[in-house]
């Protein structure tokens, strides 16, 4: 395996992981900001108020986009196995 092939695989790995984790992180970020703004306005400093909605939103995003995520990971794994078969 040459250095170019290794860098290509690492690049594909990082891009795939970014695409898979992006929706979950983005949704929890938005919910966290909304909850933080609500806490500042109402001066309620309850820690469970920030964790429970973020966990619920993360679970909903995972359930809704699980098939798409699995397809991306499966596609990456298939391309990885094809590239292993073509190595010198």
N, C-alpha and C positions, 0 to 999 in steps of 0.2 A: 504494500500500500504506500503510495507516495504521499508527500505532505499536502499536495493539492487535493487529493481525494479525501484525506482526513479532514481538512478544513471545510471541504464541501459537505461532508457528513455532519460536522459540528454545526455548520451554518443551518442546514436543514433541521437538525435537532432543536436548535434554539428558536428557529422560526415556528416550528410546530408547537413547541411548548408555549411560546408567546400567544399563538392563536388559540390554544386550548384554555390557557389560564386567563386570557384577556377579558372575556365576558363575565366571568365570576368576579374577578378583581374590580372591574369597572362597575358592576352592579352594587357590590358591597361598598365601594367608595362613595357612590352617589347616596346610598342609604345612610352611610355613616355621616356624610356631610349634612344631610337633612335632619338626622337625629341630633347631631351636635348643634345645629342652628336652633332646633326646638328646645334643647336643653338650655341654651344661652338665653333664649327669649323667656322661658318659663322659670328659669333658675332651679330646675329639678336636676339633681346630680346623682341619679340612680345608675349604677354600673350595668345592671341587667337591662336597662332601657336601651343601651347601645349595642349589647352583644346579641340579644335574642332576635331583633329584626334583621341584623346582618347575617346571622346563621340561617334564618328562614329564607331570606332572599338568595343566599348562596345555594341552599338546597333546591329551591325552585328553579334557579338557573341551571343547575346540574341536571335536574329531571327533564327540563324542557330541551336542553341541548345535548343530552347524553348520546343520542344516535349520531349527531354530527361530530361530536368529539371522538367517538369510537371510530367513525369513518376516517377521520384525520390520522389517528394513531395507527389504524390498520394500514392505511395508505403509506405512511412513513415506514412502517415495519416491512411492508412488501417491497418498497423501493430499496430498503436497506439490505434485504435478503437477495434481491436481484443484483445489487452492486457487489455483494460478497461473492456471488457466483461468477461475476465477471472480472474478479481481481486476478492479477498475474502472480 
